Structures are given as C-alpha cells and as structure tokens.
Amino acid sequence: MTVETAVHGSAGPWRGTLFTSFEGALRVPFVIRWPGKIKEGHSSDEIVHAMDLFPTLAKIAGGKVPDDRIIDGRNMADFFLGKTEKSGRDGFIVYMGNDIYGVKWRNWKIHFKEQDAWNTPLRTYTMPRVYNLLKDPQELDNVLFPHTWVLKAGLPQLEEHVASLKKYPPIPTGASDPYEPPK
C-alpha cells in the first residue's frame, strides 16, 4: 500500500510515516556519544522513548526530576552507560495528538485506531487489532486470533497509564507557566 504524503523518505520495512501510529513513525534512529562513558559501536533493539531523555539527562547531570507530578519517562542512564543490557521499558502508549491509538508492547502492537496518513480516513475498531511486528512490519495482518494473550500481556500498561491520568490530570492547555499542580 502506498500513500502519497508530503513527508518523503523511507522507514525501511516499517509501515507509516510521521503523524501515524505505525512503526514507520515510531521507530527512529537514536545515537548517543560520550567518549569514555558510553561504549563505542554498541547497538541495541531495546525500547527507549523520547520521554526517557528528561529523567536520564537529569540523572547524568546531577539534577532531579520534579516529584510533585508524574514523569512518564524512565531513567535510562544505566542502560546507556552499559551497566545493564535491558532498557527496562517493555512498551508505551501510542498517542496521536490527545487520542490513544494503541499500545506498543515488546515486538507487538495493539491498535484501537488507525490512520494511514493525516489526510486519510480514521478507522476506529470495536475489537483491537494485534500485529506481530517481527513477522509483519507493515502491520497489515491482524493476528488477534490466536494471539489474544497479547492483550493480557500488553494492556496492563494502558490501565496503569489511564489510572495515572485520573490521579494526576495532564497540564491543561493554556495553563500558566510555571504550572502548579492541584494538591
């Protein structure tokens, strides 16, 4: 399937471009260099999210993340510095704008909504679609059946996320800066 878009380039074997919930938008190269601290030439397929950079860089710089609000990122300093082989992140919630489109869990993706490009129709599913990203990087073959176990394994992180949003609501659009969370 080819979708005409203003975004040019290749996501390799992965489906999607910017502004989609597919792996072609979510998987991006990440390079970090720190001679004498980070092993040269090392590569990994572990999951690291952009939101992990704030707590990681704060830790490395000797700073502290705020403790009066939820910080979704995780400190990846030990992973980057080679002290552990695992990033500690199994997945993340896939957002498009303020809407949850799915859940990435390990090498699986659970979609509730899909849109091939920002200017194509949005498809919302009553039953989630499940993709095995190793066997189907194009996210075309819904394998919910026989892999219903993926929902049980991947959806607890969504439940945790939704519960955290109830306890600590997101900063409202237009809130004053600095923002003071409600007590």
C-alpha positions in Angstrom: 0.0 0.0 0.0 1.4 3.4 -1.0 0.1 6.6 0.5 1.0 9.9 -1.1 2.3 12.3 1.6 4.2 15.5 2.0 6.7 13.6 4.1 9.4 12.0 2.0 12.0 9.4 2.9 11.9 5.7 3.9 11.0 4.0 7.1 12.7 0.8 5.7 10.5 -2.2 6.2 8.1 -0.4 8.6 4.7 0.9 7.6 3.8 4.5 8.2 5.2 8.0 8.2 5.1 10.9 10.5 1.7 11.6 12.1 0.7 7.9 12.1 0.6 5.3 14.8 2.6 2.8 12.8 6.1 1.7 13.4 7.4 3.8 10.5 6.6 6.9 12.6 7.6 5.5 16.0 10.9 3.7 15.2 13.6 6.3 14.8 17.4 6.0 15.0 18.9 7.2 18.2 22.6 7.9 18.5 24.3 8.9 21.7 28.1 9.6 22.0 30.0 10.2 25.2 33.7 9.1 24.8 35.0 7.2 27.8 31.5 6.7 29.2 29.4 5.1 26.5 30.8 2.1 24.7 31.7 2.9 21.1 30.0 0.9 18.3 27.3 -0.7 20.5 23.8 -1.1 19.1 20.6 -2.3 20.6 17.0 -3.0 19.7 15.7 -2.2 23.2 12.8 0.2 23.5 13.7 3.8 24.6 11.1 6.6 24.3 11.8 10.2 23.7 10.2 11.0 27.1 13.0 9.0 28.8 15.6 11.6 27.9 14.5 14.1 30.5 14.9 11.9 33.6 18.0 10.3 32.1 19.8 13.6 31.3 18.7 15.0 34.7 20.3 12.0 36.5 23.5 12.2 34.4 23.8 15.9 35.0 23.2 15.5 38.8 19.8 17.1 38.6 16.5 16.0 39.9 13.1 15.5 38.2 10.1 17.1 39.8 8.4 14.9 42.4 5.1 16.9 42.6 3.8 15.4 39.3 4.0 12.2 37.3 7.0 12.0 34.9 6.3 9.3 32.3 9.9 9.0 31.2 12.3 6.5 32.8 15.9 7.0 33.8 17.9 5.1 31.2 21.4 6.1 32.4 22.4 2.6 33.4 21.3 1.3 30.1 23.1 4.0 28.1 26.3 3.6 30.2 26.3 -0.2 29.6 25.6 -1.2 33.2 22.6 -3.2 32.1 21.7 -4.8 28.8 17.9 -4.1 29.2 16.4 -0.7 28.9 13.7 -1.6 31.4 10.9 -0.4 29.1 8.6 -3.1 27.5 6.5 -0.6 25.6 4.5 2.6 25.7 1.1 4.1 24.9 0.7 5.2 21.3 -0.8 8.7 21.0 -1.8 10.8 18.1 -2.5 14.2 19.5 -4.5 13.7 22.6 -6.0 10.4 21.5 -4.8 7.0 22.4 -4.4 4.9 19.2 -2.8 1.9 20.6 -0.2 0.2 22.8 3.3 -1.0 21.8 4.4 -4.0 23.8 7.7 -5.6 23.0 7.5 -6.8 19.4 3.7 -6.5 19.3 1.4 -3.6 18.6 -2.3 -3.3 19.7 -4.3 -0.8 17.6 -7.6 0.7 18.6 -7.5 3.3 15.8 -5.5 3.5 12.6 -4.9 6.2 10.0 -2.6 5.7 7.1 -1.7 9.5 6.9 -3.1 12.7 8.4 -5.3 13.3 5.4 -6.8 9.8 5.1 -9.9 8.4 6.9 -9.6 7.3 10.5 -10.6 3.7 11.3 -11.7 3.0 14.8 -12.1 -0.6 15.8 -14.6 -2.2 18.3 -12.2 -5.1 18.7 -8.5 -4.2 18.8 -6.1 -5.3 16.1 -2.9 -7.1 17.1 0.2 -7.2 14.9 3.4 -9.3 15.3 6.0 -6.7 14.3 8.7 -9.3 13.7 6.7 -11.2 11.2 4.6 -8.3 9.9 6.5 -5.0 10.0 3.9 -3.5 7.6 1.2 -4.0 10.3 -1.3 -5.5 7.8 -2.1 -9.0 9.2 -4.3 -8.8 12.3 -3.4 -11.8 14.4 -5.6 -11.1 17.4 -6.8 -14.7 17.0 -4.9 -16.9 18.0 -2.8 -14.3 19.9 -5.4 -13.0 22.4 -2.8 -13.4 25.1 -1.0 -10.3 23.8 -3.9 -8.2 25.1 -3.5 -9.7 28.6 0.3 -9.0 28.4 0.3 -5.6 26.8 -2.8 -3.8 28.1 -1.8 -3.5 31.8 0.5 -0.6 30.9 -2.5 1.2 29.4 -4.5 0.5 32.6 -1.7 2.0 34.7 -1.4 5.0 32.3 -5.2 5.7 32.5 -5.2 5.4 36.3 -2.2 7.8 36.5 -4.1 10.3 34.3 -7.1 10.2 36.7 -4.8 10.7 39.7 -2.6 13.3 38.1 -4.5 15.0 35.2 -2.5 16.4 32.3 -1.5 20.0 32.4 -4.4 21.9 30.8 -3.9 23.7 27.5 -3.1 27.4 28.2 -2.1 26.8 31.8 0.2 29.4 33.3 3.9 28.8 33.4 5.2 27.7 35.8 2.4 25.3 36.3 1.3 24.4 39.9 -0.4 21.0 40.0 -3.5 20.9 42.2 -2.9 19.5 45.7 
